[in-house]
Amino acid sequence: MKKLVFIDACLRGEVSRTRRLAVPIIEALTKRYDITRYDLTQMPMEPLTPETYAQREAGNVPAWAVEAAKAIAEADRIVVAAPFWDMSFPAVVKVFFEHTSLFDITFTDNGRSCVGLCKCEKVMYITTRGMNIPTGDAREQGSSYLQALSRLWDLGTVLTVAAWNLDYSTPDELEEKIEAATRFGLRLAENF
């Protein structure tokens, strides 16, 4: 069975609108993929500091980071579920990628440039935005960050599933937007 890494950064847990989108999509993908899940709200992470960076340079990388980097490098597909947060996604997502961006695991160099080592062909980014900011808007940096990371690590195409302007919608409009985005994500999942 092919491998999928699911990176869950739904900080609001079960009341998360992003998780509402992600759950049926992940359930559909379980039929075709062996899924490894990283719940970022439960992981022992902190941003790199001078001290932790020195430890990393000395080869002391947290075991969870090495394991996650290897899982990412070996994954056929990756799904990231994270809400829109301060023009991007929650900082914990960046911290996770900061820790898992490991030389000779997710990338290396060829003497002239960095080269990705991942075998993933597609990334699905599932998100919800309270504001009226569609995917591709300059104020939305989550998708563009994942596209840049995909180029560094060689992750393939980044597909975004999003519902937006949710904070300014009536309850009925909100439900319609969540349902439409879920249907879109499930269609993508069929060929993901």
N, CA and C atoms as a LAMMPS dump frame, in Angstrom:
ITEM: TIMESTEP
0
ITEM: NUMBER OF ATOMS
576
ITEM: BOX BOUNDS ff ff ff
-5.0000000000000000e+02 5.0000000000000000e+02
-5.0000000000000000e+02 5.0000000000000000e+02
-5.0000000000000000e+02 5.0000000000000000e+02
ITEM: ATOMS id mol type element x y z
1 1 1 N 0.844 -1.178 0
2 1 2 C 0 0 0
3 1 3 C 0.893 1.247 0
4 2 1 N 0.489 2.266 -0.736
5 2 2 C 1.248 3.506 -0.792
6 2 3 C 1.16 4.25 0.535
7 3 1 N 2.137 5.155 0.759
8 3 2 C 2.246 5.867 2.032
9 3 3 C 1.806 7.321 1.888
10 4 1 N 1.073 7.792 2.905
11 4 2 C 0.633 9.181 2.971
12 4 3 C 0.965 9.722 4.343
13 5 1 N 1.534 10.912 4.402
14 5 2 C 1.776 11.604 5.663
15 5 3 C 0.719 12.684 5.809
16 6 1 N 0.011 12.649 6.932
17 6 2 C -1.02 13.641 7.254
18 6 3 C -0.499 14.529 8.365
19 7 1 N -0.324 15.804 8.067
20 7 2 C 0.172 16.793 9.026
21 7 3 C -1.031 17.614 9.47
22 8 1 N -1.457 17.401 10.713
23 8 2 C -2.668 18.009 11.258
24 8 3 C -2.291 19.153 12.197
25 9 1 N -2.633 20.372 11.781
26 9 2 C -2.37 21.553 12.61
27 9 3 C -3.671 22.276 12.939
28 10 1 N -4.724 21.518 13.147
29 10 2 C -6.033 22.089 13.473
30 10 3 C -6.061 22.418 14.965
31 11 1 N -5.668 23.62 15.297
32 11 2 C -5.475 24.022 16.688
33 11 3 C -6.75 24.016 17.515
34 12 1 N -7.881 24.125 16.875
35 12 2 C -9.148 24.162 17.614
36 12 3 C -9.766 22.774 17.779
37 13 1 N -9 21.758 17.458
38 13 2 C -9.448 20.389 17.681
39 13 3 C -10.744 20.056 16.981
40 14 1 N -11.659 19.472 17.714
41 14 2 C -12.898 18.968 17.127
42 14 3 C -13.83 20.072 16.633
43 15 1 N -13.669 21.305 17.077
44 15 2 C -14.522 22.397 16.582
45 15 3 C -13.881 23.122 15.4
46 16 1 N -12.751 22.643 14.949
47 16 2 C -12.034 23.256 13.835
48 16 3 C -12.796 23.091 12.522
49 17 1 N -13 24.207 11.833
50 17 2 C -13.645 24.14 10.517
51 17 3 C -12.719 23.447 9.523
52 18 1 N -11.416 23.639 9.669
53 18 2 C -10.457 22.968 8.791
54 18 3 C -10.512 21.461 9.004
55 19 1 N -10.624 21.037 10.246
56 19 2 C -10.726 19.596 10.507
57 19 3 C -12.006 19.026 9.894
58 20 1 N -13.084 19.798 9.903
59 20 2 C -14.32 19.334 9.258
60 20 3 C -14.075 19.025 7.785
61 21 1 N -13.251 19.845 7.127
62 21 2 C -12.895 19.572 5.733
63 21 3 C -11.996 18.349 5.631
64 22 1 N -11.027 18.268 6.504
65 22 2 C -9.998 17.23 6.4
66 22 3 C -10.512 15.831 6.685
67 23 1 N -11.384 15.677 7.666
68 23 2 C -11.789 14.332 8.11
69 23 3 C -12.366 13.489 6.977
70 24 1 N -13.37 13.948 6.218
71 24 2 C -13.884 13.071 5.15
72 24 3 C -12.866 12.818 4.04
73 25 1 N -11.994 13.771 3.792
74 25 2 C -10.978 13.583 2.753
75 25 3 C -9.972 12.525 3.201
76 26 1 N -9.515 12.614 4.435
77 26 2 C -8.576 11.612 4.968
78 26 3 C -9.246 10.242 5.02
79 27 1 N -10.519 10.207 5.427
80 27 2 C -11.232 8.92 5.451
81 27 3 C -11.276 8.294 4.063
82 28 1 N -11.51 9.093 3.039
83 28 2 C -11.532 8.571 1.67
84 28 3 C -10.15 8.057 1.264
85 29 1 N -9.112 8.746 1.694
86 29 2 C -7.748 8.361 1.317
87 29 3 C -7.26 7.115 2.049
88 30 1 N -7.869 6.775 3.192
89 30 2 C -7.442 5.58 3.937
90 30 3 C -7.678 4.304 3.141
91 31 1 N -8.546 4.378 2.152
92 31 2 C -8.814 3.194 1.334
93 31 3 C -7.633 2.847 0.435
94 32 1 N -6.785 3.845 0.135
95 32 2 C -5.678 3.618 -0.801
96 32 3 C -4.291 3.856 -0.204
97 33 1 N -4.248 4.43 0.984
98 33 2 C -2.953 4.79 1.568
99 33 3 C -2.82 4.305 3.004
100 34 1 N -1.597 3.94 3.346
101 34 2 C -1.211 3.713 4.732
102 34 3 C -0.851 5.096 5.266
103 35 1 N -1.598 5.587 6.274
104 35 2 C -1.464 6.982 6.707
105 35 3 C -0.693 7.079 8.016
106 36 1 N 0.328 7.929 7.996
107 36 2 C 1.062 8.304 9.205
108 36 3 C 0.632 9.718 9.553
109 37 1 N 0.112 9.912 10.757
110 37 2 C -0.432 11.213 11.167
111 37 3 C 0.486 11.878 12.183
112 38 1 N 0.72 13.16 11.951
113 38 2 C 1.445 13.991 12.913
114 38 3 C 0.481 15.073 13.384
115 39 1 N 0.039 14.964 14.643
116 39 2 C -0.83 15.965 15.249
117 39 3 C 0.088 17.003 15.89
118 40 1 N 0.263 18.125 15.209
119 40 2 C 1.246 19.109 15.647
120 40 3 C 0.904 19.727 16.992
121 41 1 N -0.361 19.669 17.395
122 41 2 C -0.734 20.234 18.693
123 41 3 C -0.26 19.347 19.843
124 42 1 N 0.131 18.124 19.542
125 42 2 C 0.552 17.178 20.58
126 42 3 C 2.051 16.884 20.563
127 43 1 N 2.785 17.585 19.708
128 43 2 C 4.201 17.251 19.541
129 43 3 C 5.108 18.191 20.334
130 44 1 N 6.238 17.675 20.829
131 44 2 C 7.167 18.468 21.642
132 44 3 C 8.086 19.333 20.771
133 45 1 N 7.543 20.423 20.244
134 45 2 C 8.326 21.26 19.331
135 45 3 C 8.49 22.664 19.882
136 46 1 N 9.621 23.229 19.557
137 46 2 C 9.833 24.653 19.809
138 46 3 C 10.649 25.191 18.636
139 47 1 N 10.53 26.483 18.354
140 47 2 C 11.321 27.04 17.258
141 47 3 C 12.817 26.861 17.537
142 48 1 N 13.585 26.818 16.47
143 48 2 C 15.036 26.733 16.652
144 48 3 C 15.539 27.989 17.346
145 49 1 N 16.4 27.781 18.312
146 49 2 C 17.066 28.855 19.042
147 49 3 C 18.56 28.686 18.811
148 50 1 N 19.382 29.637 19.224
149 50 2 C 20.829 29.426 19.075
150 50 3 C 21.299 28.129 19.738
151 51 1 N 20.704 27.795 20.88
152 51 2 C 21.107 26.582 21.591
153 51 3 C 20.676 25.318 20.845
154 52 1 N 19.403 25.29 20.401
155 52 2 C 18.938 24.09 19.703
156 52 3 C 19.579 23.974 18.325
157 53 1 N 19.893 25.114 17.712
158 53 2 C 20.586 25.078 16.426
159 53 3 C 21.999 24.505 16.599
160 54 1 N 22.678 24.916 17.672
161 54 2 C 24.018 24.373 17.944
162 54 3 C 23.941 22.862 18.167
163 55 1 N 22.918 22.41 18.879
164 55 2 C 22.728 20.972 19.088
165 55 3 C 22.515 20.262 17.741
166 56 1 N 21.721 20.875 16.886
167 56 2 C 21.448 20.299 15.567
168 56 3 C 22.727 20.216 14.742
169 57 1 N 23.515 21.266 14.753
170 57 2 C 24.783 21.281 14.019
171 57 3 C 25.749 20.225 14.538
172 58 1 N 25.613 19.884 15.82
173 58 2 C 26.463 18.849 16.42
174 58 3 C 25.899 17.442 16.168
175 59 1 N 24.786 17.369 15.434
176 59 2 C 24.209 16.062 15.118
177 59 3 C 23.157 15.588 16.095
178 60 1 N 22.786 16.427 17.046
179 60 2 C 21.776 16.053 18.039
180 60 3 C 20.405 16.549 17.605
181 61 1 N 19.802 15.821 16.689
182 61 2 C 18.483 16.166 16.17
183 61 3 C 17.464 15.326 16.928
184 62 1 N 16.352 15.931 17.37
185 62 2 C 15.341 15.138 18.082
186 62 3 C 14.91 13.922 17.261
187 63 1 N 14.75 12.801 17.938
188 63 2 C 14.386 11.549 17.256
189 63 3 C 13.081 11.691 16.482
190 64 1 N 12.106 12.43 17.049
191 64 2 C 10.831 12.59 16.35
192 64 3 C 11.044 13.308 15.015
193 65 1 N 11.973 14.284 14.967
194 65 2 C 12.21 15.045 13.74
195 65 3 C 12.838 14.165 12.658
196 66 1 N 13.772 13.312 13.05
197 66 2 C 14.4 12.399 12.093
198 66 3 C 13.356 11.418 11.563
199 67 1 N 12.558 10.861 12.467
200 67 2 C 11.518 9.909 12.063
201 67 3 C 10.513 10.572 11.119
202 68 1 N 10.066 11.798 11.451
203 68 2 C 9.097 12.505 10.601
204 68 3 C 9.716 12.873 9.255
205 69 1 N 10.964 13.321 9.25
206 69 2 C 11.638 13.654 7.988
207 69 3 C 11.738 12.434 7.089
208 70 1 N 12.07 11.289 7.672
209 70 2 C 12.148 10.053 6.873
210 70 3 C 10.774 9.655 6.339
211 71 1 N 9.736 9.809 7.164
212 71 2 C 8.379 9.485 6.71
213 71 3 C 7.972 10.394 5.556
214 72 1 N 8.306 11.669 5.644
215 72 2 C 8.005 12.625 4.574
216 72 3 C 8.772 12.246 3.311
217 73 1 N 10.048 11.946 3.454
218 73 2 C 10.882 11.6 2.287
219 73 3 C 10.378 10.343 1.585
220 74 1 N 9.804 9.416 2.336
221 74 2 C 9.336 8.152 1.776
222 74 3 C 7.873 8.177 1.354
223 75 1 N 7.158 9.253 1.688
224 75 2 C 5.718 9.323 1.408
225 75 3 C 5.444 9.483 -0.082
226 76 1 N 4.386 8.841 -0.524
227 76 2 C 3.908 9.015 -1.892
228 76 3 C 3.048 10.27 -2.008
229 77 1 N 2.369 10.615 -0.911
230 77 2 C 1.51 11.794 -0.861
231 77 3 C 1.606 12.419 0.526
232 78 1 N 1.324 13.733 0.579
233 78 2 C 1.309 14.468 1.85
234 78 3 C 0.039 15.306 1.885
235 79 1 N -0.621 15.325 3.039
236 79 2 C -1.771 16.194 3.274
237 79 3 C -1.443 17.065 4.479
238 80 1 N -1.622 18.374 4.313
239 80 2 C -1.438 19.33 5.404
240 80 3 C -2.795 19.97 5.665
241 81 1 N -3.292 19.867 6.899
242 81 2 C -4.543 20.518 7.29
243 81 3 C -4.198 21.585 8.32
244 82 1 N -4.393 22.847 7.933
245 82 2 C -4.042 23.957 8.817
246 82 3 C -4.915 25.163 8.503
247 83 1 N -5.465 25.801 9.52
248 83 2 C -6.283 26.977 9.271
249 83 3 C -5.437 28.179 8.859
250 84 1 N -6.09 29.125 8.219
251 84 2 C -5.471 30.408 7.894
252 84 3 C -5.196 31.121 9.211
253 85 1 N -3.965 31.583 9.367
254 85 2 C -3.549 32.162 10.64
255 85 3 C -2.528 33.241 10.334
256 86 1 N -2.851 34.483 10.593
257 86 2 C -1.914 35.592 10.367
258 86 3 C -1.282 35.536 8.977
259 87 1 N -2.113 35.463 7.966
260 87 2 C -1.747 35.493 6.555
261 87 3 C -1.094 34.205 6.049
262 88 1 N -1.043 33.174 6.865
263 88 2 C -0.408 31.93 6.442
264 88 3 C -1.109 30.761 7.131
265 89 1 N -0.403 30.124 8.045
266 89 2 C -0.926 29.03 8.848
267 89 3 C -0.299 29.169 10.228
268 90 1 N -0.749 28.417 11.221
269 90 2 C -0.163 28.526 12.559
270 90 3 C 1.352 28.285 12.539
271 91 1 N 2.065 28.992 13.384
272 91 2 C 3.529 28.92 13.439
273 91 3 C 4.03 27.49 13.653
274 92 1 N 3.234 26.661 14.312
275 92 2 C 3.652 25.281 14.577
276 92 3 C 3.929 24.523 13.273
277 93 1 N 3.259 24.897 12.185
278 93 2 C 3.508 24.241 10.896
279 93 3 C 4.914 24.578 10.419
280 94 1 N 5.283 25.846 10.491
281 94 2 C 6.63 26.27 10.091
282 94 3 C 7.677 25.615 10.982
283 95 1 N 7.412 25.544 12.273
284 95 2 C 8.358 24.913 13.199
285 95 3 C 8.538 23.434 12.844
286 96 1 N 7.438 22.748 12.529
287 96 2 C 7.524 21.341 12.132
288 96 3 C 8.416 21.189 10.898
289 97 1 N 8.179 22.003 9.877
290 97 2 C 8.992 21.902 8.664
291 97 3 C 10.433 22.333 8.919
292 98 1 N 10.637 23.283 9.804
293 98 2 C 11.988 23.71 10.174
294 98 3 C 12.77 22.532 10.762
295 99 1 N 12.114 21.755 11.608
296 99 2 C 12.775 20.612 12.244
297 99 3 C 12.958 19.428 11.295
298 100 1 N 12.07 19.28 10.319
299 100 2 C 12.139 18.123 9.43
300 100 3 C 12.877 18.419 8.127
301 101 1 N 13.336 19.622 7.965
302 101 2 C 14.152 19.96 6.799
303 101 3 C 15.586 19.537 7.118
304 102 1 N 15.878 18.279 6.846
305 102 2 C 17.149 17.675 7.267
306 102 3 C 17.987 17.266 6.059
307 103 1 N 19.216 17.744 6.07
308 103 2 C 20.168 17.456 5.002
309 103 3 C 20.367 15.955 4.872
310 104 1 N 20.363 15.481 3.649
311 104 2 C 20.504 14.074 3.292
312 104 3 C 19.309 13.214 3.694
313 105 1 N 18.194 13.855 4.099
314 105 2 C 16.941 13.123 4.306
315 105 3 C 15.866 13.717 3.401
316 106 1 N 15.524 14.996 3.609
317 106 2 C 14.511 15.618 2.75
318 106 3 C 15.144 16.386 1.584
319 107 1 N 16.393 16.756 1.728
320 107 2 C 17.105 17.425 0.636
321 107 3 C 18.606 17.215 0.795
322 108 1 N 19.344 17.507 -0.26
323 108 2 C 20.81 17.466 -0.237
324 108 3 C 21.282 18.57 -1.173
325 109 1 N 22.544 18.541 -1.556
326 109 2 C 22.997 19.482 -2.587
327 109 3 C 23.874 18.742 -3.584
328 110 1 N 23.993 19.336 -4.758
329 110 2 C 24.794 18.72 -5.816
330 110 3 C 26.055 19.525 -6.112
331 111 1 N 26.438 20.389 -5.172
332 111 2 C 27.612 21.234 -5.36
333 111 3 C 27.293 22.581 -5.989
334 112 1 N 26.089 22.687 -6.561
335 112 2 C 25.666 23.955 -7.17
336 112 3 C 24.363 24.471 -6.589
337 113 1 N 23.551 23.559 -6.061
338 113 2 C 22.218 23.938 -5.594
339 113 3 C 21.656 22.84 -4.702
340 114 1 N 20.585 23.157 -3.996
341 114 2 C 19.879 22.148 -3.2
342 114 3 C 19.047 21.269 -4.119
343 115 1 N 18.942 20.008 -3.743
344 115 2 C 18.201 19.023 -4.513
345 115 3 C 17.297 18.256 -3.552
346 116 1 N 16.003 18.155 -3.906
347 116 2 C 15.061 17.433 -3.065
348 116 3 C 15.259 15.938 -3.138
349 117 1 N 15.012 15.27 -2.018
350 117 2 C 15.158 13.815 -1.938
351 117 3 C 13.835 13.085 -1.701
352 118 1 N 12.732 13.815 -1.728
353 118 2 C 11.438 13.205 -1.441
354 118 3 C 10.844 12.579 -2.693
355 119 1 N 10.063 11.515 -2.505
356 119 2 C 9.469 10.844 -3.653
357 119 3 C 7.998 11.206 -3.845
358 120 1 N 7.478 12.066 -2.994
359 120 2 C 6.089 12.512 -3.068
360 120 3 C 5.81 13.162 -4.425
361 121 1 N 4.628 12.915 -4.956
362 121 2 C 4.251 13.509 -6.231
363 121 3 C 3.171 14.57 -6.088
364 122 1 N 2.42 14.534 -4.97
365 122 2 C 1.344 15.508 -4.76
366 122 3 C 1.203 15.829 -3.275
367 123 1 N 0.914 17.105 -3.017
368 123 2 C 0.623 17.59 -1.67
369 123 3 C -0.769 18.21 -1.717
370 124 1 N -1.598 17.88 -0.735
371 124 2 C -2.898 18.53 -0.611
372 124 3 C -2.878 19.401 0.638
373 125 1 N -3.177 20.669 0.446
374 125 2 C -3.243 21.633 1.538
375 125 3 C -4.712 21.95 1.784
376 126 1 N -5.204 21.58 2.962
377 126 2 C -6.601 21.786 3.337
378 126 3 C -6.641 22.919 4.353
379 127 1 N -7.442 23.948 4.048
380 127 2 C -7.473 25.116 4.916
381 127 3 C -8.824 25.802 4.883
382 128 1 N -9.092 26.578 5.917
383 128 2 C -10.249 27.461 5.945
384 128 3 C -9.761 28.84 6.343
385 129 1 N -10.444 29.848 5.792
386 129 2 C -10.07 31.239 6.077
387 129 3 C -11.308 32.009 6.502
388 130 1 N -11.214 32.711 7.604
389 130 2 C -12.332 33.525 8.058
390 130 3 C -12.553 34.735 7.174
391 131 1 N -11.48 35.267 6.635
392 131 2 C -11.538 36.479 5.817
393 131 3 C -11.811 36.129 4.353
394 132 1 N -12.19 37.151 3.589
395 132 2 C -12.464 36.977 2.164
396 132 3 C -11.153 37.037 1.382
397 133 1 N -10.353 35.973 1.544
398 133 2 C -9.045 35.886 0.9
399 133 3 C -8.972 34.551 0.171
400 134 1 N -9.161 34.58 -1.152
401 134 2 C -9.096 33.325 -1.908
402 134 3 C -7.658 32.845 -2.088
403 135 1 N -7.514 31.59 -2.434
404 135 2 C -6.2 31.012 -2.725
405 135 3 C -5.564 31.794 -3.863
406 136 1 N -4.287 32.108 -3.711
407 136 2 C -3.566 32.864 -4.728
408 136 3 C -3.497 34.346 -4.428
409 137 1 N -4.317 34.832 -3.51
410 137 2 C -4.26 36.234 -3.102
411 137 3 C -2.911 36.474 -2.414
412 138 1 N -2.332 37.642 -2.635
413 138 2 C -1.028 37.949 -2.04
414 138 3 C -1.055 37.89 -0.518
415 139 1 N -2.227 38.053 0.078
416 139 2 C -2.333 38.004 1.545
417 139 3 C -2.368 36.577 2.08
418 140 1 N -2.411 35.593 1.202
419 140 2 C -2.501 34.183 1.599
420 140 3 C -1.173 33.511 1.283
421 141 1 N -0.354 33.304 2.303
422 141 2 C 0.994 32.783 2.105
423 141 3 C 1.166 31.304 2.409
424 142 1 N 0.136 30.64 2.899
425 142 2 C 0.242 29.208 3.195
426 142 3 C 0.495 28.383 1.944
427 143 1 N -0.297 28.617 0.901
428 143 2 C -0.126 27.861 -0.351
429 143 3 C 1.226 28.138 -0.979
430 144 1 N 1.629 29.409 -1.01
431 144 2 C 2.908 29.733 -1.654
432 144 3 C 4.088 29.177 -0.851
433 145 1 N 3.989 29.141 0.48
434 145 2 C 5.055 28.533 1.284
435 145 3 C 5.189 27.05 0.938
436 146 1 N 4.062 26.34 0.866
437 146 2 C 4.121 24.914 0.558
438 146 3 C 4.637 24.67 -0.856
439 147 1 N 4.332 25.559 -1.79
440 147 2 C 4.875 25.429 -3.144
441 147 3 C 6.395 25.612 -3.135
442 148 1 N 6.886 26.57 -2.351
443 148 2 C 8.334 26.781 -2.249
444 148 3 C 9.005 25.573 -1.59
445 149 1 N 8.405 25.064 -0.524
446 149 2 C 8.957 23.89 0.152
447 149 3 C 8.952 22.692 -0.797
448 150 1 N 7.913 22.579 -1.603
449 150 2 C 7.839 21.494 -2.573
450 150 3 C 8.999 21.549 -3.554
451 151 1 N 9.38 22.742 -3.947
452 151 2 C 10.531 22.868 -4.857
453 151 3 C 11.829 22.468 -4.176
454 152 1 N 11.992 22.831 -2.904
455 152 2 C 13.209 22.473 -2.173
456 152 3 C 13.287 20.966 -1.946
457 153 1 N 12.193 20.363 -1.514
458 153 2 C 12.194 18.95 -1.15
459 153 3 C 11.786 18.036 -2.296
460 154 1 N 11.318 18.572 -3.409
461 154 2 C 10.827 17.806 -4.555
462 154 3 C 9.577 17.005 -4.173
463 155 1 N 8.541 17.745 -3.751
464 155 2 C 7.299 17.118 -3.299
465 155 3 C 6.235 17.032 -4.384
466 156 1 N 6.447 17.649 -5.505
467 156 2 C 5.454 17.599 -6.569
468 156 3 C 4.432 18.711 -6.476
469 157 1 N 3.305 18.492 -7.119
470 157 2 C 2.238 19.479 -7.233
471 157 3 C 1.569 19.727 -5.888
472 158 1 N 1.295 21.006 -5.585
473 158 2 C 0.555 21.38 -4.377
474 158 3 C -0.865 21.763 -4.801
475 159 1 N -1.842 21.057 -4.259
476 159 2 C -3.258 21.311 -4.528
477 159 3 C -3.894 21.872 -3.265
478 160 1 N -4.597 22.99 -3.382
479 160 2 C -5.206 23.616 -2.211
480 160 3 C -6.715 23.417 -2.22
481 161 1 N -7.225 22.965 -1.073
482 161 2 C -8.657 22.836 -0.837
483 161 3 C -8.984 23.863 0.24
484 162 1 N -9.801 24.862 -0.107
485 162 2 C -10.047 25.947 0.838
486 162 3 C -11.493 26.422 0.807
487 163 1 N -11.961 26.824 1.966
488 163 2 C -13.216 27.562 2.094
489 163 3 C -12.837 28.882 2.756
490 164 1 N -13.375 29.986 2.258
491 164 2 C -12.974 31.275 2.821
492 164 3 C -14.169 32.2 3.015
493 165 1 N -13.897 33.315 3.682
494 165 2 C -14.889 34.311 4.09
495 165 3 C -15.915 33.694 5.038
496 166 1 N -15.464 32.757 5.849
497 166 2 C -16.367 32.035 6.742
498 166 3 C -16.828 32.889 7.918
499 167 1 N -15.992 33.794 8.39
500 167 2 C -16.373 34.633 9.532
501 167 3 C -17.448 35.649 9.169
502 168 1 N -17.648 35.891 7.907
503 168 2 C -18.589 36.911 7.442
504 168 3 C -19.736 36.276 6.657
505 169 1 N -20.016 35.029 6.951
506 169 2 C -21.085 34.294 6.291
507 169 3 C -22.178 33.977 7.299
508 170 1 N -23.397 33.855 6.808
509 170 2 C -24.476 33.38 7.669
510 170 3 C -24.209 31.91 7.982
511 171 1 N -24.851 31.356 8.996
512 171 2 C -24.653 29.927 9.271
513 171 3 C -24.951 29.047 8.055
514 172 1 N -25.992 29.377 7.301
515 172 2 C -26.299 28.582 6.103
516 172 3 C -25.213 28.732 5.049
517 173 1 N -24.723 29.944 4.833
518 173 2 C -23.65 30.173 3.857
519 173 3 C -22.381 29.439 4.268
520 174 1 N -22.082 29.48 5.569
521 174 2 C -20.891 28.79 6.077
522 174 3 C -20.99 27.298 5.76
523 175 1 N -22.139 26.693 6.045
524 175 2 C -22.323 25.267 5.77
525 175 3 C -22.176 24.971 4.285
526 176 1 N -22.739 25.835 3.443
527 176 2 C -22.622 25.647 1.993
528 176 3 C -21.163 25.695 1.546
529 177 1 N -20.402 26.628 2.103
530 177 2 C -18.987 26.77 1.729
531 177 3 C -18.168 25.567 2.189
532 178 1 N -18.419 25.106 3.413
533 178 2 C -17.708 23.922 3.931
534 178 3 C -18.056 22.7 3.071
535 179 1 N -19.331 22.528 2.772
536 179 2 C -19.757 21.372 1.969
537 179 3 C -19.177 21.435 0.557
538 180 1 N -19.148 22.622 -0.055
539 180 2 C -18.601 22.754 -1.414
540 180 3 C -17.103 22.439 -1.414
541 181 1 N -16.377 22.947 -0.422
542 181 2 C -14.938 22.672 -0.348
543 181 3 C -14.688 21.191 -0.084
544 182 1 N -15.52 20.57 0.748
545 182 2 C -15.372 19.135 1.022
546 182 3 C -15.594 18.334 -0.253
547 183 1 N -16.641 18.674 -1.006
548 183 2 C -16.889 17.968 -2.276
549 183 3 C -15.705 18.123 -3.221
550 184 1 N -15.163 19.335 -3.297
551 184 2 C -13.994 19.583 -4.14
552 184 3 C -12.819 18.712 -3.683
553 185 1 N -12.559 18.692 -2.377
554 185 2 C -11.465 17.876 -1.836
555 185 3 C -11.661 16.393 -2.095
556 186 1 N -12.889 15.915 -1.988
557 186 2 C -13.157 14.498 -2.255
558 186 3 C -12.946 14.163 -3.734
559 187 1 N -13.281 15.105 -4.621
560 187 2 C -12.999 14.883 -6.053
561 187 3 C -11.497 14.817 -6.29
562 188 1 N -10.747 15.718 -5.658
563 188 2 C -9.286 15.67 -5.787
564 188 3 C -8.731 14.353 -5.245
565 189 1 N -9.308 13.889 -4.13
566 189 2 C -8.832 12.661 -3.487
567 189 3 C -8.966 11.444 -4.411
568 190 1 N -9.921 11.481 -5.327
569 190 2 C -10.123 10.344 -6.232
570 190 3 C -8.885 10.075 -7.098
571 191 1 N -8.159 11.111 -7.45
572 191 2 C -6.96 10.962 -8.291
573 191 3 C -5.692 11.412 -7.583
574 192 1 N -5.719 11.412 -6.282
575 192 2 C -4.593 11.914 -5.487
576 192 3 C -3.642 10.777 -5.188
